[in-house]
């Protein structure tokens, strides 16, 4: 047992050097060449040409988005009458941020004042048959006010202290701001890749002052115009304006910057994509689809009393999403990828060796040829080692010592 462990220990001190053996085996040779061609094709085609593995890249893009909408529409509702809607009315917020909302439909509850009125029958927590079901001071869950302790038999709901009358009515079957599909969206995007000190904008630099007033974005004819029609943006998502205008929706506008900085700056241009975010095509009639919220506008009457107009607005929310990546030649990723390719070449040698030495009918012959253990020179090649001879007295042999030395000119020892 001790000798076995000793042999294992001393075997760790052996040095193994490569021995090249040319195996005249066409199958393994073809396999090895195909593997080499595959690695070379992968390295050149995929790593360097497609993925640009010779470049140092940066994805930490710095971006600023400024938006501006233009267009007007005239509406006529039974609750609110005639109203002219400009960008300052239908764009929320009006500051021109990367996320904004465009009103396309609405319900108005005019002239609300603080007081006492019945809760809406649409609110389950406001329904009642007796006064004891309306606990005084209790807030109506998902309702409009605070219960007073009285049940109003005419409506079957609790009396509440709130802005009265409470909201009522349904959204019109057709969007009131039907001309919103012709509104224009101006998207100004500035980007910067700080690692390369590179910055650019999606607005085409031109001295023509009327260009931005007349152009409309078109992927083929006007790819550098940053002005979009609302109708076109929605159509590019696979929906129509009517699909979103009645109950609202959410649309994502993607701006992708993929810049090869080894090329001219003019080759770095944005690519736009459009998608609906609030629902999929299979769930467009779901209760989760659509987009709406409420806001109020407050006024004072001649007596100084405050009243308000409550708006429940439906519309389209736009999210401007900016992503990007820039790359420029660098020796470090180039060397790393070449080294990875050479390592794959070594893997091919290993695979072919395994097939040749362990999986073929003549594998034992290849193993004996490839692996050779060299221990002691004297035991390995005795013809080249020192020879020992025994010479007897001349009277005991017919051969003289001189003749013996002439025939054996290698070092020897003589036993007399």
N, C-alpha and C positions, 0 to 999 in steps of 0.2 A: 504493500500500500504506500509506504514511504517512497519507494522507487517510482511508483506511478505519479505521485504528486511532484516528485523531483523532475521527472521527464516533462511534465506539463509546464513547470516553472521554467526550465531551461529552453523549452521550445518557444517561449515568448521572446527569447533573446535572438532567435533566428531572424535573418534578414531575407526578405523575398524580393527578387528582382524579376523584371519581365523577361520573358523569352518569346520571341516572335516565331510563330509556326505558320507557314503558308499551307492552308488546308485546301486541297483541290476539290472543293465541294460546291457545285454550281448553285444548289438550292440555298445554302446558307449565304453564299456570296451575293446572290440576287436579293435575298431578304435584307442583308446589311446595306446594300446600295439603295434599295427602296427606302429604308429607314433614314439613311442620310439625306436623300432627296426630300423626304417628308419634313425633316427638321429644318433643312435649308429653306424650303418653301414656307413653312410656318414662320421662321425667323424673318425672312424678307417680306413675304406677303402680308401676314397678319400683324406681327410685332412692329415692323418698321413702316410699311406703307399704309396699313389700315389704322392701327392704333398709334402710329407715330411715336414708337418707343424710343426714338433718339431725342425726344424733347423733354424738357422740364416743364411741368404743368402747374397751373394754379386755378382753383375753383372758388376761392374766397373772393367772389365778385362784390364790389361795392356799387350800389345802385341808388338812383334817385328817380322818382316818377312824378310827373306833373300832368294833370288831366284838365281838360276844359271842354264843356259841352255847349253847343249852340242849337237854336231852334225854338219856335214858339207854337203854341196850340191854344185854341179857343174851346172851352167846354161849357155845357149848359146842363146843370143838374137840378132836380126838383128841390133839393134841400138848400142849395147854395146859389142857384141862378147862374148867370153868365160870369165867366172868369177867364182872363187871359193868363196863360201859364208861360212864363219865361224860364230861362235856366236858373235864375235865382229862386224860383218857386219849386221846380220839379227835381233839382239836383240836391241831394243830401249826403254829406255836408257840401256846402258850396265852395270850399277852399281849394278844390282840385287835388285830392289825394289819390293814392293808388287803389283805394277801395271807396266806391261811391254807389249811390242808389238813384235810380231814375224812376219817378212816379209814372205809372201807366193807367191806374184805376184807383178809385177812392170812394169812401162813404163819409159824409159830413153830418155831424150832429151839431146844429148851430145853437147859439144863444144858451149855453149851459150856465146855470147859476147854482151856487151852494144852497142846498135846502133839503126838503124831505120828499121822497118819491118812491114808488114801488120798484123793487129789483126786477131785472129782466127775467122772463120765464125761461130763457135759454140757460140760466145758471142753476144747476141742480141744488146747490146749497141754499139758494134763495127761495125754494118752493116751500109752501106751508099750508096747513089747514086750520091751525089754532095758534093763538098768540104765544103759548108756551114753547112753540117750536122756533120762535124768533127771540133768542136770548138777547136782552138789551146789552149793547156795548160789544157784542161779538162781531168780528169781521167776517163778511161773506167770503167764503173760499172761492177764489177765481171769479169774484164778483166786482162790484163797483163802489161799495161803501160799507158802512157800519150799521148793524141792525138796531132798531129802536125799541123792539119788544112788541111790535104790533104786526098782525097778519092782515093783509088787505084781501078781502074775499073776492073782490071783482077780478083781480089778476091772479089770485092764488099764490102770491109771493109776499115776502117780508118787506115792510117799509124800511128804508135805509136813509141815512144821512150821507149825501153825496152830491156830486155835480149833476143837477137834474135839468132836463130829463136824461135818463141813461141812454147809452148808445143803442140804436135799433136800426133795422134795415139790413139788406143784403147787397153784396157787390153787384153792380150792373152786369148783365149778361154779355155786354160788349164793352171793351175798354173805353173809358171816357177820353183818354189822351191817345186816340187812335193814330194821330200823326207823329207820335213819338218814334215810330220806326224810321222816320226821315231825319231825326236828330243826328248831329255829327259829334263824334268823340275825337278830340285831339289828345294823343298820348305822346308826351315828350319824355324820353328816357335817356338819362346820362349814366354811363357805366365806367368803372375804373378797375384795373388789375394792378394793385399796388406793387407786387413783386417785380413786375416788368415796367412800372411807371407808364402804363398805357391807358389812355382814356378815349372815349368816343361817345357820340350821340346818335340816336336813330333818325334825327332830322337831317335831311339832305342839305349840305351847305350850298346855298345858291344865292345869287344876287337878285333873283327875280322875286320881287315883293308880292306878286299876285299868285305865286305857285301854291303856297299853303292855303290860299283862299279858294282855289278852284280844283285842286287835285283830290282824288279819293283813292284810298289804298286798293291796289290790285296786285296780286302775287306775280302776275306775268308782265303787266304793262306799267304799273307804278309801285314797285316793291319798296321804294324809299319814301313814299308818302305816309306820314303818321296820322292821317285823318281817316276815320272809319265811320260808315253808316251803321246805326244801331240795327237796322234790318239785316245788313250783310253779316255783322258779327253773329247774330243769332242763327242765321241760315247756315253759317259755317260750323255750328255746333250740331247740325242735323235736325234742328227744330225750326219752327216758324215763329214770327213775332206774335201771332195770335195764340200760340201755345203758352207763352209766358205772360202776355200782357194782362190777361184777365185776373189770374191769381198770383202772378209774380213768379220769380225764379232767380237763380244765381248762375252767373256765367263767369268762367275763368278765361282770361286772356294771357297766354304765355308768351314771353319774349325770351328767346334763347340766343345767347351769344357764344358761338364756337369760333374762336379766332386763332388762326395759324400765323403767329407773328414772324415766321420766317418768310412769309409772303408780304406783298404790299398792303399797306393799311386799308386801301380801298376794298380789299377782299374780305375784310371783317365786317359782316353785316348781320342784322338781327333776322331771326326766323320766328314767325308768329304762329301760334296754335290757339284753337278755340274749343272749349268744352263746357257742357252744362254740369254744374256742380251739385245742385240740390236734389237731383233724382236721376235714375237711369231710365232708359226707354221703356223698360218693363214695369216701372212704378210711377209713371208720370201722372196717373190719376190717384195716387196714394195721398192720404191725409198729410203725409210728411212733406210732400212737394209743395212748391209755392213759397212766396216770401211777402210778409206784410208786417207793419208795425203802426203805432199810433203816436201822434203828437198833437199839441194844442197851441192855439194862438190866442193870447189874452188881450182884452180891451177893457176900457172903463166907459160907462155910460155917462149921461149928463149929470146924474146925481152922484157920480163918483163910485158907483158900485161896479165890482169886477165881474165880468162874464167872459166866456171863451167859446171858441168854435173847435170842436174835437174832430180830427181827421184820422180815419183809418185808411192808410194808403197801401196799395199793392203796386208792385213794380219789379224792376230788374236790378239786382245787385251785381256790380262788376268788380272782379278781383284781378288786378294786374300782377302777374307772377313773373319775376325776372330770375333767370338762371344763366350760368355761363361758365366757360372754361377757356383758358388761353394756354398756348404752348410755344416754346422757343427752344432751338437746338442747345443741347448741353452734353458735354463729353461724359459726365458721370452716368446718366441713365443709358447712354449708348454702350459704354463698356459693360455695365451690369447686364444688359440684355444679350450682348454678344457672349459674355461668360455663361449665361444661362443656356444659350444655344450649344456651346461647347460641352456643357455638362450633359445635355440631352444626347449629344453624340456618344459620350461615354456610356450612357445607359444603353444605347444600341449595341455597343461592343459587349456589354455584360449579357444582354439578352441572347445575342448570337452565340456567345461562349456557352451559356447554359444549354442551348439547343444542341450545339456541337458535341459537348462533353458529356451530356447526361440523357439526351433524348433520342439519339440516333443509334442505328444498329451497330455502328463501329465506334461508339463512344469510348469504350475501354482503350482502343488503340490510340485515339486522339488524346486521352488523358495521359497515357504512358509517354506519348511524344511531347506533350506540353509541360508536364511536371517532372522535374529531375532534381533529386536531392544530392547536393555536393557536401561531403563531410571532410575526409582527409585525403590529401593529394596522393599519399603513398598507397592507400587502399583503393583509390579511384583509378590510378593509372600505374600499375606496378612496373611497366616497361621502362618508365622514366625515372623510377626510384633507384636508390643506391642498391647495387647488387652485392651479395656476399658469396664468396667462393671459398672452398677448402682445397688447398694444394697439398699434395702428398710428396714425399721425397721422390726425386727423379728416378731412383732405382725401382720405384713401385709403379711407374707409368712409362709409357712410350713417348709421351709428349713432354717437351722441355718447358721450363718456366717462361723462356723468351717467346716460344711459340704461343703459349697460353695468353701472354700479355698482348701480343699482336692481334690475337683473335678477340680479346675482350678489353678494349681500351677505356673502360669505365671504372670509376673508383671501386676499390674492393678491399677486403681484409683477408689476410692469409693466416690460416691456422697451421702451424708447423707441428 
